């Protein structure tokens, strides 16, 4: 899924294209959410593939864990992450927010 496909595009007077603002939904807690503790080498894309069979959905895990520092390719060891149980619902919310 290309999460930018519904984002409005603009052109500057010089012809340069840029994307409009991307809005991410708040992800409600669900009793079926999965919680994991990160180990050495964990990355959002790998966890996304492990739980959703799609590494491009890493942004769902990132959005569900706003307190996790994402300033590195790897996640901090020992951090608890919430893996939302229903990625389709999150994708639908994302698309509803960003249909521009």
N, C-alpha and C positions, 0 to 999 in steps of 0.2 A: 504494500500500500504506500503510495506517495502521499504523505500527509500534507504536502504543499499544493496538491492539485486543485484544491478549492480556494486557495488564498488569492486574493485580488492582486494583479500585477499592474505596475505603473511604469511609465517611461518618462525619463527626464527630457528636457529640451534638446539635449545632446544625443538622445537615442538610447541611453543606458536604461536597462530594465531592472527594476527592483520589486521585491515582494512587500505587500502590506503587512500589517500587524497580524501575528498568529496568536490566537487565544486558545488556552488549554483549559479543559473543564476541571472543576473540582470533582474528585473521584470519591463517591460515598463509600463508607466502610460496608463490608458485606461479611456475614458469618462464614462464608466460604473462601474468603481471602486466605492466601497462604503467606506465612511468615518464615523467613529464612535469615540465618546469620551468615554474613559474608566471610569467605575464607580467602587466603592469598590467591591472587590471580583472577578473582571474580570480576566480571565486566557486565554492564547492563545488556549489551547485545547478546552475550552468551546466555545470560539468565533468561532473556526474552525468548531466545530460541529454545531453551530447555523447557520453559513453561507454556509458550504459545506456538512453538514450531515456526517462529518468524522473528528473525533478529532485528528487523526494522521497527518492531513495536517496542523497542527499548524505552522510548519516550513515555510510554504508559507507566512503566515502573518508576521512571524519574519523576513524573508528575505526581505519583502516589506517595513519594518520599521526599517532600520538599526540604526537609532538614538535613538530608545527606549532602555532603560537599561533593560536587561533581567537577571539581577543578583538576581532576586527574583522569587518565584513561581507566585506571583501576579504582575499585571502590575501597574505602577504608575497611581494613580487616576487623571483623567482630561487630560490624554494624548490622542492626536488624532492619530488614527490608520487608515492606508489604508488597506482595504480588497480587494485584487485583484479579479476582476470580473470573470476571466477565469482561474481557477486552473488547468484545463487540459493542457492548454498551458504551464503553469509553470512546471508542471510535465514532459511534453515532453521535454522542454528545459533542465531540470535537468537530465533526462535520457540520452539525447544527450551528455551532458558534462561529464557524468560519466560512459559511456559504455567503460570499459577498458578491 
